[in-house]
Amino acid sequence: MDAMDEEIIRELAKIVGDDYITTDDADLVAYSSDVLSSAFKKPDCVVMPKNTKQISDILKLANREKIPVIARGGGTSELGGCVAWHGGIILELRRMNRIKQIDVDNLMAVVEPGVICERLNQEARKYGLNFPPTVPTESVATLGGMVASNSSGLRSAKYGATTDYVIALEVVLTDGRIVRFGKPVYKTSSGYDLVHLFVGSEGTLGIVTEITLKLKPIPKYFATAYGLFDSLEESARAVAEIVKSGINPAGLEIVDLPTQQATNRLAKKYGGKLSEASFPEAEGLLLFELDGRDTAQIEADKIILQEIAEKHGCKEIIWAKNEEEREKMWFARKSVLVTLVRDKPTILIGDCILPPSKLPDLIRIMQDAGKKFGIKVYIIAHAADGNAHYLVPYDINDEDELRRLEALEDEIVHKTIELGGSVSGEHGIGQHRMKYMKPEHGESYEVMLAIKQLFDPNNILSPGTIFCE
Amino acid sequence: MDAMDEEIIRELAKIVGDDYITTDDADLVAYSSDVLSSAFKKPDCVVMPKNTKQISDILKLANREKIPVIARGGGTSELGGCVAWHGGIILELRRMNRIKQIDVDNLMAVVEPGVICERLNQEARKYGLNFPPTVPTESVATLGGMVASNSSGLRSAKYGATTDYVIALEVVLTDGRIVRFGKPVYKTSSGYDLVHLFVGSEGTLGIVTEITLKLKPIPKYFATAYGLFDSLEESARAVAEIVKSGINPAGLEIVDLPTQQATNRLAKKYGGKLSEASFPEAEGLLLFELDGRDTAQIEADKIILQEIAEKHGCKEIIWAKNEEEREKMWFARKSVLVTLVRDKPTILIGDCILPPSKLPDLIRIMQDAGKKFGIKVYIIAHAADGNAHYLVPYDINDEDELRRLEALEDEIVHKTIELGGSVSGEHGIGQHRMKYMKPEHGESYEVMLAIKQLFDPNNILSPGTIFCE
């Protein structure tokens, strides 16, 4: 698109008010990337609507003029998911930040998309409730963004992903129509499930303007521990057996030795609160947490868990003795990413997923690819889900490194697909992974594309993401 | 459609083999209705494919010739959901009955659509697993049918609906393309969620030919009881408070006094195994069940549950003392429908749903409508879901009764919609409830219709269901 017509800027300003649109170059630069990716493309303007009606008017205008509209929440995508690849309007949604309702009687919440995940949890906690999908970026990530990419994270083994909590949506379609999908009920068999078609659609089908979520009571008791193994592979085998056992841990994280060491080293180096992030070092490290409304169940599960771990050569289990120790364990895990990104300017994050029994294979694939292409790969995993991350801090100016990195990622992804897995367990496709859509989805890629064309015939919503077309 | 061309019958016979197609009038009559509805329309033929390839060939032919194709599993719809309203081909799927895999390591199963729910559970039980959505018709209902209508039933309060267990599908599209949606993984953020678009679509978007389901470990311990209340409304209030308390009962059923009395009377009358179906009689009756892997949690929850029940005037809680007594309680509940249908030739079954806190309102709406139109309404509810059934045995030849019945149902449904609920919690739309789609879904009805037209431009899949068009 050519630089945006002044007349259009004026029309947009009329919709949202002069204070809530910017074409200032410094602002455009600030909105030209997401938090972690190397993506960079300036939009033509940033618009900050306050309500559904304004978004409807913006989409009517954009659709008429065929101007791209890119919804943006906390900007924590690392895949170029909220970047204006073809210019156009960044739709900054953080002003739509009302928690409209906490329905304590029915364990539900109604929120606008710009509400930050942590804020909903702070509010819900007053009533003993929480929104379980915990992402490490919860202090920044918006619920709209989590719906767009079907986020999950540290507790999804037991509590599932965002999609499992979304029961109704208000959506603005490209032609400006305001529609409601779903009802505030626990289940429905009435008509097509458009709610879950929209969850994970990354802003490419319409703009979500209201979300009705299920909440859950906060568990009363926790048991949190590090399990130290002599072998990463054996720790992954323990995970697979824990899953099979029927114990349902709230968290079950794998952290490999290079990640432990780098986190320990860099966290100290950078100091401040971060310096408290510290792992005990072992070839294989499991961080696990059991939770519940009752201690007896947890105590029984601890025994089963311990037996399985020992069978797989676990040499020590360190239980958190109090809440402080528990928080310290999680703090180390949550600090991995923010620590590693201080090593090099940019970081590549993969999030392939396979069935949990294949987690040892997935880890081996990542390690082998690292060796093959001479790249240091850090591995962490939401292990009970079979969802493993490869983390590679890199220098975007090193062309040789970039080439090897691409080869490494291609290899990991294609081997995951061969084994029946998915390229993304929780982060999405964005721009960075478009090329993996066809290999993963085969013929159903065409079906997705047809749905995209149905909802967005002019391809104005986040063009240049998800689909190569 | 005119009677089907002989040439087309020959082509179909060539696809499935002469033994697996019938145009015999007795067969067509047998396939002209579903189990419980008063729907009646003869198809032109019944075809019994054995595999995906045959279904693909059938759809190619049907799409070319614009012949309706109606998928049918156990035929347990009571809404005319698997009736050939515009003639055409009944696609009888019960020969596609292979359990392809029980993946014990990853708690998954891969099945063909014709597998009967109970058979999967028998097989899974060998490994300590089960498929939790328990429908009272589980000995007849197929998994394909349960996917088509997003069934749930007696355990959905804790365990959710069919949609919560479906992770991947093989589907034949109208043009014969065979596509796969989803992966055998616990979560994914890769592309659009077509899996859950298809769950609940009642055979109107494509034919599901393979289903990958999550399974769960069978709970070890149960505590099951009748709670006897002086007031139906108070029993519903107790339910709402139980939901709010965070106790998560595996079952929480309401049975009103007329239903208890009719079941007791008719079950005796008809004898056999059915005569064992017997309720203690009370104005409000709750059947509840707690389950878990540990007795301590159950014992703790029993106390909370008892306190809440007593607060709402519960005069007695009768705990099942052993497995036999537990089974007897559930047998009575599961026998309600099969008992009531012996009273009159046909039965109307509603399944409106509201948030659980509004269950007392929903029950009152049903009672008031019964009084207003002079109709005896039996009320049962999957109460913790807010999903209440109105059951009305009726005589299809009594035109006055039919008129009053329609008025009654219109009133209940429209009041449910006004309160923010859905016309169907678990049964679907079929033909019977098409007229409620627009009132419930408003503008999003048009979106559903557009998706229908995208997937089935010639409207060959179950025409005359879900959509009035």
Interface residues (C-beta under 8 A of the other chain):
Chain A: D103 V104 D105 N106 L107 M108 G128 S149 N150 S151 S152 S156 A157 G160 A161 T163 D164 L173 R177 I178 V179 R180 F181 K183 P184 V185 Y186 K187 T188 S189 S190 G191 Y192 D193 L194 H196 L197 V199 G200 S201 L205 P217 A240 V243 K244 G246 G292 R293 D294 T295 A296 Q297 A300 D301 D351 I353 L354 P355 P356 S357 D385 G386 N387 G420 G421 S422 V423 S424 G425 E426 H427 G428 I429 R433 Y436 M437 E440 H441 G442 E443 S444 Y445 V447 M448 A450 I451 K452 L454 I466
Chain B: D103 V104 D105 N106 L107 M108 G128 S149 N150 S151 S152 S156 A157 G160 A161 T163 D164 L173 R177 I178 V179 R180 F181 K183 P184 V185 Y186 K187 T188 S189 S190 G191 Y192 D193 L194 H196 L197 V199 G200 S201 L205 P217 A240 V243 K244 G246 G292 R293 D294 T295 A296 Q297 A300 D301 D351 I353 L354 P355 P356 S357 D385 G386 N387 G420 G421 S422 V423 S424 G425 E426 H427 G428 I429 R433 Y436 M437 E440 H441 G442 E443 S444 Y445 V447 M448 A450 I451 K452 L454 I466
